[in-house]
Amino acid sequence: MRVLNNRLSELVAQKERREGRKITNAVIARETGLGINTVGHWMNNSVEGYKSKAILALCEWLSCEVKDLLVIEDVAGTNAADLSHMARVVRARRQEH
């Protein structure tokens, strides 16, 4: 099975280090013009429908390409419950960093 994931939290962490500042969801929302809930879904990798407006705004803000933000990953031999658990683990790990 293949899944579409985003790397926003990783790219934001890189931007924080590069710019020497803490970047909250509110900062991202203000600087991109996206809604705070939209940003939250992106940061938690829980986006259900990727909108071109959000992709364009985030890529512009991050100075990156779509291929840097969105990745297709293979998840072999898993069922829906496993995928749900894996998504929760990934979100928790990303929030720790």
N, C-alpha and C positions, 0 to 999 in steps of 0.2 A: 504494500500500500504506500502511496505517496501523499504527503501533506504539504500544504503551503504555510510557511512560517515567516514571521518578520523578525528582523534583528534590531528593532528600534532601541531596546534597552541597552544592547551592547554598543550601538553607535552613539547613544547619548552618553554612556560612560566614557567612551573615547573623547567625545566633545568636551565633557567636564574636565578631563585631565589636560587636554590641549589648551583649553581656555582658563583653567584654574578657577572654576566656579561651580557651585552646586546648581544643577538644573532640575527643577521640580516639574511635575506635570503642568502646574499652573504657568510656569515660565514657558514651556513648550507651547501651550495653548495660546498664550498672549503673543508669542513671537511668530507663530505660524498662522494664527487666525482660526485654528481648529477648535472645536468644543472640548471642554475639559473631560467629558465622558469619552469622547472619541480618542483622545490622547491616552486615557486610562486603559481602554481596550487594547490599543496598540502596545502600550508598555507591558501589559500582561499577556500579550500574544493571544488575545481572545477575540480578535476581529472575526466576524462571521462573513462580512462582505466588504472586500477592499474597494474603496471608492477612489476614482482617479484624482479628485480634488485633494484628498488626504495624502495620497502617494506623491503627487507633485509638490504639495506644500512641504512635506517632510524631506523629500529629496533636495529641494531648494535650500531649506533651512540647514540640512546636514552637509550640503555641498557633495552629494553622492549620486550615484546612478541607481536606478530601480533594482538592478541585479545585486547591489550592495545591501539594499533594504529588505528585499523579498527573496526567500530561498525555497526551493522545492527539495524536500528531504524524503528519503526512503525509510519507511518504518515496516520492516518485514516481520511476519508472523505475530501480529498483534490483533487483538479484538477491540471493540469500542471501549470496554471498561479499562483495558490496558492503556489505550490512547488517552483517555480522560485522566487517568492517574499520572501518566507521563507528562501531560500538559501542566497539571498542578505542580509537579516536582520542578519542572523547568521554570515556571513562573516564580515559585518560591526561591529558587537559586538565583534568578536574575534580580529579585528584590533585595537579596542579601548583599549584592555588589553595588 
